């Protein structure tokens, strides 16, 4: 297996190629690369993209589909977790619990979006919060994992991280947060 260091991602061209390769694999598997060398993905980006593709991450439904599936709710919440502090990961889950308790699971639509260092919330290995994530998911809370953050973790680890079963991939966490806010979700970053 190729050893990838975060230093290989510091060059802006490499970042652009990595992002393009990840998007091509995750969100447009039929996309082919142009023949010009400047549009070819780097070996590292291609390797990371292949690792992610092999992980078979489930994709999140669109914001429109999610909203339509919960048309009769009283409230919609988008909870953002992008903090490096592990205590914040638990806090966002407890906020979701309190919201569910207040409205009832059939009267509220909640999506937790993890990106940046917050992606660790949705990593499966040795995650003490996994049982609470599973409980919340069973009550209808959706969990979105940023594809860019997963790509970064893959480059750091050298393999695609295993995510909790409730996690669904979105292209970019911050964009998902924006799209949820535009669609009428109340945005909070506990």
N, C-alpha and C positions, 0 to 999 in steps of 0.2 A: 504494500500500500504506500502511496506517495505521502511524504510528510509535508504538510502545508503549514506555513507559519503566517501569523497575521501580518508580518512585514510584506509579504507578497501582495497584499491588498492595498498598500498605502499609495501606490502609483495610481493616479486618476484614470488612466487608460485601462489598467487592469481591473479597477473597480467597475468601470463601465462595461467591460467585456464580461466580467463575472455576473453582473446584474442582467445583462442580455442573455447570457447562457442559462442562468437560473430561470428567468422568465420563459425562455424558449422551452425548457424542459418541463417546468411546472404548469404552465398555463397555455401553451400552444405546442403540444408535442408534434404536430405535423409541420411546424415551421422549419425550414431548412436555411442554412447559412449561405450567404452569397460567396462567390468564389474569390473575391478580392481578399488579400492577406489582412487588411486593416479591419475587416469584418469577421474574421475567423476568431473563435474564442481561444483564449490562451489554454495551454495544457492544463493548468491548475483549474481554470474555470470549467473546462470540459469535464475534468475529473470530479469536481464538486457537484456539477449538474448531474453526472451519472450516478453518484452516490445518493443524491436526493431522489432521483427518479426510481432507483431501486428500493427506496424506503416506502414507496406507494402511499404517501400521505393523502388522506381524504381532503377534498376541497370544500371550502365553505360555500353555502348557497349565497346568492346575490342578496344585497340589502333589500331589493324589491321583493324577492321571494320570501325572505324572512319576515318582512313586514306584512305581506299578504297572508302568511301562515298564522299570523297573530292579529288579525284584523279587528277583533272585538275587545282588545285589552284596554285597561284604563290608563296605563303608563308604559313608556318605553325608556329603557336606560342603556347607555353604552358606558361601561366602566373600563378605564384605561389603566394598564399596568406596564410601566416602562422604567420602573425604579430599580436601582441596583440593590437596595436595602431588602433583605429577605423578609423582614417584618411587614413590609408593604404588601407582599404577595398574599400573606394570610389576611391582611386587613381588607383587601379588595374582595376576597371570598366572603368575609364576614359581613361586609356591606351588602353583598348580594343576598345573603341569608336574611338580613334585616328587611330588605326590600320585599323579598318573597313573603316574609311573615306579615308585613304590613298589608300588602295587596292580596295575597293568595296566589298560588302558582298559575292559576288560569286567568288572572287579571293583570298580569305584568309580563313584559317582554324584556329580557335582560341578555346582553351580550358583553362578555369580557374579552377585551382585545389586548393581547400581550405582544410587545415588541421591544427592541433594544434589550437591555439586561433583564427586562421583565419576562422575556421568553422562558426563563428558568422556571417560572410558575408551571409551565406546561410540559416540562421534561419529565419523563417517566421514572428514570433511574433514581432510586433513593429519595423520592419526593414525599416528604411527610404530609403534604397537602393533597396527595392523590385521592385518598378516601373522601375528603370534603368536595373535591372537584367532581368525583363520580356521583356523590349525593346531589349536588347542585345540578349536574347535567340531567340526572333522572327527573328533576323537577322542572326541566325546560330551559335552564340557563345554557347559552351557547358560548363556546370558547374558541376564539380565533387566534391563530398563531401567525405572526408575520413571516412571510416567505423569505424576506431579506435577512431577518434575524436567524432563521433556520439555516440559511446559506452561510452566514457568518459562523454560527456554531459548528457547522459541518467543516468549514475551513480550519477552525481552531482545533477541533477534535480529531479530524482526519477520517471521520465517518459521520453518517447522518444520524443525529440523535433520535432516540426513541421518544415519542411524545405520548402523553396520556391518551387513552382512547377517545376522550371527548374533544380533543383538539382538532380543529379544521384549519387548513392553510388558506390564507388570503395573500395576495401579491405583496402588499405593503401595509403594515399595521396602522401607521399614521393616516394613510389614505382611507382605510376602513373606518377609522374613528371619524374622519371628516364626513365620509359618505353617510354614516349613521346619523351624525348631527344634522346634516342637510335634510335627511329623511324624517326628522322630527324626534329623534332620540335625545333625551337629556344626557349630556356628557358630564361625567365626573371622574376625577382622578383622586381616589381616596389616598 
